[in-house]
Every structure is written in C-alpha cells, then in structure tokens.
Amino acid sequence: MSGSDALALEGDGLSLDELNNECNAIDIDQVAAREQTLERELKELRARIMQAAELRAQTRNVFDAVGGDSLAAEAAAAKQAALTEMREVAEHYVYVRSAATLLQWAIDRYRREKQAPLLKRASDIFSILTGASFGNLQVEFDVHDHAQLTGLRPDGELVRVGGMSTGTADQLYLALRVASVEDYLERANALPFVADDLFINFDDHRSLAGFAVLGEIAKKTQVLFFTHHEHLIDLAQQALGSGISVTELSGPEAPMQAATPTLAAVQ
C-alpha cells in the first residue's frame, strides 16, 4: 500500500492539506505528557486486572471447596426448608400460647367466681379486725400452681401470710373462720361458736373490733368467749354494751354456767 493510500485510509477522509494543518496545530509537549499519563493509567489497569484475576481464582477455589454448584444448590434448598419449618413452628407456638393464655384466663375466672363470696366476706372482716391496715384478701398462685393467700394493703402492697405479724396472722385466721361459720349457718342448724382466749395477740383497738365481729355472729348463733384476761371483759362490754352475760368460773373444776344471751364472756 502506498503512502497516499495509507493517509486516505487512516485520515478519516481528510485531504493532505487538512492533515498537515491538524499536525501543525498539535502541541508536541502536550502529546508527550498525555502519552505518559496514558501509559501510567494502562499500567494501573493491568495491575487491577491481575488483582481481579487473582481474586477470581481464590473465589473459585473457595466455591470448589464447598462442592461447587451442586452443594450450593443443596445448601440453598436446606436453608429454604429450615425457613419453612421455622414458620410452621412459630405458627404452632402462637396457637399453643394463645390457647394456654385463654385456658389460664378461664381458670382464673372460675377461681374468682367460686372463691369470691367467701373470700370477699373474709376480706371485709379482716379489714375490720386490722383497723383497715389491710383492705382485701387475694389468692395468688405460684409457678407450681400452689395457692398463696395474701393480704392487700391500701397502698397496693401484697403481704403473704408468712410476712404478717403473729397478731395479724391470728386476725386473718379469725376472719376466715368467721366467714366460714357464717356461710355454714346459712345452710345448717346453728351451733354455738366457742372462742378460747381468741384475742391473746390482739391489742385493745383490735380486740374491740374483734368483739364487734363476734357480735355479728351472735345475731345468728350463741357465742361463748373464754378468757383469763379481765380487761377483755371490759372491752367486750364497751363494744357490745348490755348484750353480753359474764359468768365467772371459781376454779378449774367448776362447771360453766349456761349462757343464754347472745354473747357470753366467761372468766
């Protein structure tokens, strides 16, 4: 191929004069600088190509080490199966948990309905006996479903029987006993209510409240109260006035005289 033919092929169809003009307009120094820049960029690109090829080879080795395409597909399938099983287990857990919650609600409701009347009456009596130090009684159940009777203070504090003082525990026992007796008297023939030094751990204020409670029982049946403490007779008369009859036993062999009034305080 001649020189003119080469110029015509490589010169984008420009004439010889036009090519000369373009060559004259080019700054040789800029071209040289540009050539150096391009060579440097080309070198960096080659280095990056080498790094990419090395990384590809390492990745391929790791992929082959886990079994290649077949094991990867198996792993993906196992993952999908695990996710499906997790969804099924989660749905079953929600179902069982909801059923357990509803069952516990039904059990609690049944307990409240069956225990409410007797416990409510015992709560009222307990509040009277303790001078409103406790406002209510509640039955709490621990993790083993064992019933625990607790007293509720006005500030919301729950106190188990083991945390009560001896006197307060006695007052709780009396409240439960009186509530049970009242419930019994509504369904059966009246029998005397016998109390032997019932207020031994009561202070005077709570003893007055106790006699007031016994006075309510005395409206339904005869109450016999035995004591060795003379001051309790004064408190009984203060709480109930003339509605009591006091009979003194002169010795351990002396028989107790019949007490016909509603409340008998016997020394």
MARZAVO-900125 format. One record per residue (C-alpha): residue number from 1; z, x, y; chain. Coordinates in nm, 2 decimals, decimal comma. Each point is the difference from the previous one (the first is absolute). Layout:
<pts>
PT | NUM | Z | X | Y | A $
...
</pts>
This chain:
<pts>
PT | 1 | 0,00 | 0,00 | 0,00 | A $
PT | 2 | -0,10 | 0,14 | 0,35 | A $
PT | 3 | 0,24 | 0,04 | 0,28 | A $
PT | 4 | -0,15 | -0,29 | 0,20 | A $
PT | 5 | 0,03 | -0,23 | -0,31 | A $
PT | 6 | 0,36 | 0,10 | -0,04 | A $
PT | 7 | 0,07 | -0,08 | 0,37 | A $
PT | 8 | -0,17 | -0,33 | -0,03 | A $
PT | 9 | 0,21 | -0,09 | -0,31 | A $
PT | 10 | 0,34 | 0,12 | 0,13 | A $
PT | 11 | -0,05 | -0,08 | 0,37 | A $
PT | 12 | 0,04 | -0,37 | -0,02 | A $
PT | 13 | -0,36 | -0,05 | 0,12 | A $
PT | 14 | 0,06 | 0,19 | 0,33 | A $
PT | 15 | -0,27 | 0,22 | 0,14 | A $
PT | 16 | 0,03 | 0,38 | 0,02 | A $
PT | 17 | 0,06 | -0,02 | 0,38 | A $
PT | 18 | 0,28 | -0,26 | -0,05 | A $
PT | 19 | 0,16 | 0,21 | -0,26 | A $
PT | 20 | -0,01 | 0,30 | 0,23 | A $
PT | 21 | 0,16 | -0,20 | 0,27 | A $
PT | 22 | 0,29 | -0,11 | -0,22 | A $
PT | 23 | 0,05 | 0,36 | -0,12 | A $
PT | 24 | 0,01 | 0,13 | 0,35 | A $
PT | 25 | 0,26 | -0,27 | 0,09 | A $
PT | 26 | 0,24 | 0,11 | -0,27 | A $
PT | 27 | 0,30 | 0,23 | 0,08 | A $
PT | 28 | 0,00 | 0,26 | -0,28 | A $
PT | 29 | 0,37 | 0,07 | 0,05 | A $
PT | 30 | 0,10 | -0,36 | -0,05 | A $
PT | 31 | -0,22 | -0,01 | -0,31 | A $
PT | 32 | 0,18 | 0,30 | -0,14 | A $
PT | 33 | 0,34 | -0,14 | 0,08 | A $
PT | 34 | -0,10 | -0,33 | -0,16 | A $
PT | 35 | -0,12 | 0,18 | -0,30 | A $
PT | 36 | 0,34 | 0,18 | -0,04 | A $
PT | 37 | 0,18 | -0,33 | 0,04 | A $
PT | 38 | -0,21 | -0,17 | -0,27 | A $
PT | 39 | 0,05 | 0,29 | -0,23 | A $
PT | 40 | 0,38 | -0,03 | 0,04 | A $
PT | 41 | -0,01 | -0,37 | -0,06 | A $
PT | 42 | -0,22 | 0,05 | -0,30 | A $
PT | 43 | 0,25 | 0,25 | -0,14 | A $
PT | 44 | 0,29 | -0,25 | 0,05 | A $
PT | 45 | -0,20 | -0,28 | -0,16 | A $
PT | 46 | -0,07 | 0,23 | -0,30 | A $
PT | 47 | 0,38 | 0,07 | -0,03 | A $
PT | 48 | 0,08 | -0,37 | 0,01 | A $
PT | 49 | -0,26 | -0,07 | -0,26 | A $
PT | 50 | 0,16 | 0,26 | -0,22 | A $
PT | 51 | 0,35 | -0,15 | 0,05 | A $
PT | 52 | -0,13 | -0,35 | -0,07 | A $
PT | 53 | -0,17 | 0,13 | -0,32 | A $
PT | 54 | 0,32 | 0,17 | -0,11 | A $
PT | 55 | 0,21 | -0,32 | 0,08 | A $
PT | 56 | -0,26 | -0,21 | -0,19 | A $
PT | 57 | 0,03 | 0,23 | -0,30 | A $
PT | 58 | 0,39 | -0,02 | 0,01 | A $
PT | 59 | -0,02 | -0,37 | 0,02 | A $
PT | 60 | -0,24 | -0,02 | -0,28 | A $
PT | 61 | 0,23 | 0,21 | -0,22 | A $
PT | 62 | 0,30 | -0,23 | 0,08 | A $
PT | 63 | -0,21 | -0,30 | -0,08 | A $
PT | 64 | -0,12 | 0,15 | -0,33 | A $
PT | 65 | 0,36 | 0,09 | -0,08 | A $
PT | 66 | 0,11 | -0,36 | 0,01 | A $
PT | 67 | -0,29 | -0,10 | -0,22 | A $
PT | 68 | -0,27 | -0,07 | 0,24 | A $
PT | 69 | -0,16 | -0,34 | 0,04 | A $
PT | 70 | 0,14 | -0,16 | -0,32 | A $
PT | 71 | 0,37 | 0,08 | 0,06 | A $
PT | 72 | -0,03 | -0,09 | 0,36 | A $
PT | 73 | -0,13 | -0,34 | -0,10 | A $
PT | 74 | 0,28 | -0,04 | -0,25 | A $
PT | 75 | 0,26 | 0,09 | 0,26 | A $
PT | 76 | -0,15 | -0,25 | 0,24 | A $
PT | 77 | 0,01 | -0,27 | -0,27 | A $
PT | 78 | 0,36 | 0,08 | -0,09 | A $
PT | 79 | 0,09 | -0,02 | 0,37 | A $
PT | 80 | -0,16 | -0,34 | 0,03 | A $
PT | 81 | 0,18 | -0,12 | -0,32 | A $
PT | 82 | 0,33 | 0,12 | 0,14 | A $
PT | 83 | -0,05 | -0,18 | 0,33 | A $
PT | 84 | -0,08 | -0,32 | -0,19 | A $
PT | 85 | 0,31 | 0,03 | -0,21 | A $
PT | 86 | 0,21 | 0,07 | 0,31 | A $
PT | 87 | -0,13 | -0,32 | 0,16 | A $
PT | 88 | 0,08 | -0,20 | -0,31 | A $
PT | 89 | 0,35 | 0,15 | -0,02 | A $
PT | 90 | 0,06 | -0,06 | 0,37 | A $
PT | 91 | -0,11 | -0,37 | -0,04 | A $
PT | 92 | 0,23 | -0,04 | -0,30 | A $
PT | 93 | 0,29 | 0,16 | 0,19 | A $
PT | 94 | -0,04 | -0,24 | 0,29 | A $
PT | 95 | -0,01 | -0,29 | -0,24 | A $
PT | 96 | 0,31 | 0,11 | -0,19 | A $
PT | 97 | 0,19 | 0,09 | 0,32 | A $
PT | 98 | -0,08 | -0,34 | 0,16 | A $
PT | 99 | 0,11 | -0,18 | -0,32 | A $
PT | 100 | 0,33 | 0,20 | -0,01 | A $
PT | 101 | 0,06 | -0,08 | 0,37 | A $
PT | 102 | -0,05 | -0,37 | -0,05 | A $
PT | 103 | 0,22 | 0,01 | -0,31 | A $
PT | 104 | 0,28 | 0,17 | 0,19 | A $
PT | 105 | -0,04 | -0,25 | 0,28 | A $
PT | 106 | 0,03 | -0,29 | -0,26 | A $
PT | 107 | 0,31 | 0,17 | -0,16 | A $
PT | 108 | 0,17 | 0,05 | 0,34 | A $
PT | 109 | -0,08 | -0,36 | 0,10 | A $
PT | 110 | 0,15 | -0,13 | -0,33 | A $
PT | 111 | 0,31 | 0,21 | 0,05 | A $
PT | 112 | 0,04 | -0,13 | 0,36 | A $
PT | 113 | -0,04 | -0,36 | -0,10 | A $
PT | 114 | 0,24 | 0,02 | -0,30 | A $
PT | 115 | 0,27 | 0,22 | 0,17 | A $
PT | 116 | -0,03 | -0,14 | 0,35 | A $
PT | 117 | 0,25 | -0,29 | -0,01 | A $
PT | 118 | 0,28 | 0,18 | -0,17 | A $
PT | 119 | -0,06 | 0,33 | 0,19 | A $
PT | 120 | -0,03 | -0,19 | 0,33 | A $
PT | 121 | 0,33 | -0,16 | -0,05 | A $
PT | 122 | 0,16 | 0,33 | -0,10 | A $
PT | 123 | -0,15 | 0,16 | 0,30 | A $
PT | 124 | 0,15 | -0,26 | 0,23 | A $
PT | 125 | 0,35 | 0,04 | -0,16 | A $
PT | 126 | -0,03 | 0,38 | 0,01 | A $
PT | 127 | -0,09 | -0,01 | 0,37 | A $
PT | 128 | 0,31 | -0,21 | 0,06 | A $
PT | 129 | 0,23 | 0,22 | -0,20 | A $
PT | 130 | -0,12 | 0,32 | 0,17 | A $
PT | 131 | 0,01 | -0,14 | 0,35 | A $
PT | 132 | -0,38 | 0,01 | 0,03 | A $
PT | 133 | 0,00 | 0,38 | -0,08 | A $
PT | 134 | -0,27 | -0,10 | -0,25 | A $
PT | 135 | -0,25 | -0,28 | 0,07 | A $
PT | 136 | -0,17 | -0,04 | -0,34 | A $
PT | 137 | -0,02 | 0,11 | -0,36 | A $
PT | 138 | -0,32 | 0,12 | -0,16 | A $
PT | 139 | -0,10 | 0,10 | -0,35 | A $
PT | 140 | -0,21 | 0,32 | 0,00 | A $
PT | 141 | -0,18 | 0,13 | -0,31 | A $
PT | 142 | -0,04 | 0,38 | -0,07 | A $
PT | 143 | -0,30 | 0,17 | -0,16 | A $
PT | 144 | 0,14 | -0,10 | -0,34 | A $
PT | 145 | 0,02 | -0,37 | 0,11 | A $
PT | 146 | 0,38 | 0,01 | -0,01 | A $
PT | 147 | 0,17 | -0,24 | 0,24 | A $
PT | 148 | 0,22 | 0,14 | 0,27 | A $
PT | 149 | 0,20 | -0,23 | 0,22 | A $
PT | 150 | 0,01 | 0,11 | 0,36 | A $
PT | 151 | 0,17 | -0,12 | 0,32 | A $
PT | 152 | -0,21 | -0,03 | 0,32 | A $
PT | 153 | 0,18 | 0,10 | 0,32 | A $
PT | 154 | -0,10 | -0,17 | 0,33 | A $
PT | 155 | -0,18 | 0,32 | 0,10 | A $
PT | 156 | -0,22 | -0,01 | -0,31 | A $
PT | 157 | 0,18 | 0,26 | -0,20 | A $
PT | 158 | 0,01 | -0,06 | -0,37 | A $
PT | 159 | 0,32 | 0,10 | -0,18 | A $
PT | 160 | 0,03 | 0,00 | -0,38 | A $
PT | 161 | 0,32 | -0,10 | -0,17 | A $
PT | 162 | 0,07 | 0,37 | -0,08 | A $
PT | 163 | 0,00 | 0,07 | 0,38 | A $
PT | 164 | 0,24 | -0,27 | 0,09 | A $
PT | 165 | 0,37 | 0,05 | 0,06 | A $
PT | 166 | 0,25 | -0,14 | -0,26 | A $
PT | 167 | 0,09 | -0,29 | 0,22 | A $
PT | 168 | -0,36 | -0,09 | 0,07 | A $
PT | 169 | -0,09 | 0,02 | -0,36 | A $
PT | 170 | 0,29 | -0,24 | -0,08 | A $
PT | 171 | -0,13 | -0,24 | 0,26 | A $
PT | 172 | -0,35 | 0,02 | -0,15 | A $
PT | 173 | 0,15 | -0,08 | -0,34 | A $
PT | 174 | 0,19 | -0,29 | 0,14 | A $
PT | 175 | -0,31 | -0,13 | 0,18 | A $
PT | 176 | -0,20 | 0,01 | -0,32 | A $
PT | 177 | 0,29 | -0,16 | -0,20 | A $
PT | 178 | 0,04 | -0,28 | 0,25 | A $
PT | 179 | -0,37 | -0,07 | 0,02 | A $
PT | 180 | -0,01 | -0,02 | -0,38 | A $
PT | 181 | 0,30 | -0,23 | -0,02 | A $
PT | 182 | -0,15 | -0,23 | 0,26 | A $
PT | 183 | -0,32 | -0,01 | -0,20 | A $
PT | 184 | 0,19 | -0,07 | -0,32 | A $
PT | 185 | 0,21 | -0,28 | 0,16 | A $
PT | 186 | -0,33 | -0,19 | 0,09 | A $
PT | 187 | -0,09 | -0,02 | -0,37 | A $
PT | 188 | 0,33 | -0,02 | -0,19 | A $
PT | 189 | 0,36 | -0,13 | 0,01 | A $
PT | 190 | 0,23 | 0,17 | 0,25 | A $
PT | 191 | 0,24 | 0,26 | -0,12 | A $
PT | 192 | 0,27 | 0,18 | 0,20 | A $
PT | 193 | -0,11 | 0,31 | 0,19 | A $
PT | 194 | 0,27 | 0,27 | -0,07 | A $
PT | 195 | 0,03 | 0,31 | 0,22 | A $
PT | 196 | 0,25 | 0,27 | -0,06 | A $
PT | 197 | 0,07 | 0,23 | 0,30 | A $
PT | 198 | -0,36 | -0,05 | 0,09 | A $
PT | 199 | 0,03 | 0,15 | 0,35 | A $
PT | 200 | 0,18 | 0,33 | -0,09 | A $
PT | 201 | -0,27 | 0,20 | 0,17 | A $
PT | 202 | -0,06 | -0,24 | 0,29 | A $
PT | 203 | 0,13 | 0,06 | 0,35 | A $
PT | 204 | 0,16 | -0,30 | 0,18 | A $
PT | 205 | -0,32 | -0,10 | 0,17 | A $
PT | 206 | -0,20 | -0,01 | -0,32 | A $
PT | 207 | 0,29 | -0,17 | -0,18 | A $
PT | 208 | -0,01 | -0,28 | 0,25 | A $
PT | 209 | -0,37 | -0,03 | -0,07 | A $
PT | 210 | 0,07 | 0,00 | -0,38 | A $
PT | 211 | 0,24 | -0,28 | 0,03 | A $
PT | 212 | -0,25 | -0,20 | 0,20 | A $
PT | 213 | -0,25 | 0,05 | -0,29 | A $
PT | 214 | 0,26 | -0,11 | -0,25 | A $
PT | 215 | 0,07 | -0,30 | 0,21 | A $
PT | 216 | -0,36 | -0,11 | -0,05 | A $
PT | 217 | 0,03 | 0,04 | -0,38 | A $
PT | 218 | 0,32 | -0,20 | 0,02 | A $
PT | 219 | -0,20 | -0,30 | 0,12 | A $
PT | 220 | -0,16 | -0,01 | -0,35 | A $
PT | 221 | 0,27 | 0,13 | -0,23 | A $
PT | 222 | 0,36 | 0,12 | -0,01 | A $
PT | 223 | 0,05 | 0,36 | 0,11 | A $
PT | 224 | 0,30 | 0,20 | -0,12 | A $
PT | 225 | 0,07 | 0,32 | 0,19 | A $
PT | 226 | 0,26 | 0,25 | -0,13 | A $
PT | 227 | 0,13 | 0,28 | 0,21 | A $
PT | 228 | 0,28 | 0,25 | 0,04 | A $
PT | 229 | -0,06 | 0,04 | 0,37 | A $
PT | 230 | 0,20 | -0,25 | 0,21 | A $
PT | 231 | -0,21 | 0,06 | 0,31 | A $
PT | 232 | -0,30 | -0,15 | -0,18 | A $
PT | 233 | 0,19 | -0,34 | -0,01 | A $
PT | 234 | 0,02 | 0,01 | 0,38 | A $
PT | 235 | -0,37 | 0,08 | 0,02 | A $
PT | 236 | -0,08 | -0,29 | -0,24 | A $
PT | 237 | 0,21 | -0,24 | 0,21 | A $
PT | 238 | -0,17 | 0,13 | 0,32 | A $
PT | 239 | -0,35 | -0,05 | -0,15 | A $
PT | 240 | 0,06 | -0,33 | -0,18 | A $
PT | 241 | 0,31 | -0,16 | 0,17 | A $
PT | 242 | 0,18 | -0,26 | -0,20 | A $
PT | 243 | -0,27 | -0,02 | -0,26 | A $
PT | 244 | 0,19 | 0,24 | -0,23 | A $
PT | 245 | 0,31 | -0,02 | -0,22 | A $
PT | 246 | 0,21 | 0,31 | -0,05 | A $
PT | 247 | 0,19 | 0,05 | -0,32 | A $
PT | 248 | 0,22 | 0,30 | -0,05 | A $
PT | 249 | 0,06 | 0,14 | -0,35 | A $
PT | 250 | 0,36 | 0,12 | -0,02 | A $
PT | 251 | -0,06 | 0,24 | -0,29 | A $
PT | 252 | -0,25 | 0,13 | -0,25 | A $
PT | 253 | 0,11 | -0,27 | -0,26 | A $
PT | 254 | -0,01 | -0,29 | 0,25 | A $
PT | 255 | -0,28 | -0,25 | -0,07 | A $
PT | 256 | -0,25 | -0,07 | 0,28 | A $
PT | 257 | 0,05 | -0,35 | 0,14 | A $
PT | 258 | -0,30 | -0,23 | 0,02 | A $
PT | 259 | -0,17 | 0,02 | 0,33 | A $
PT | 260 | -0,16 | -0,33 | 0,08 | A $
PT | 261 | -0,13 | 0,07 | 0,35 | A $
PT | 262 | -0,34 | 0,15 | 0,05 | A $
PT | 263 | 0,12 | 0,35 | 0,04 | A $
PT | 264 | 0,31 | 0,16 | -0,15 | A $
PT | 265 | 0,13 | 0,33 | 0,12 | A $
PT | 266 | 0,25 | 0,13 | -0,26 | A $
PT | 267 | 0,23 | 0,30 | 0,06 | A $
</pts>
